[in-house]
């Protein structure tokens, strides 16, 4: 149980980090296709983390966690 809680905390932190990076990418020095590719990669990572999260807490709870992480990072 302790290991799954640790995995959960790590996944949530990674999701928040990806949202933060994507947000930073919007105002970064890159432009055009490079900016799009950077943000797309962040969102794909979030999708992968969400899939792993759903294995731990179920799909509905995983989606809720991802949405809450997004709300904390994107005002």
JOHUVEN-V222973 format. One record per helix or strand. SS is the DSSP state (H for helix, E for strand). FROM is the first residue (numbers start at 0). TO is the last residue. Records with the same first field share a line. If there is no record, write none. Layout:
SS: FROM-TO  FROM-TO
//
This chain:
H: 1-25  31-56  58-72
//
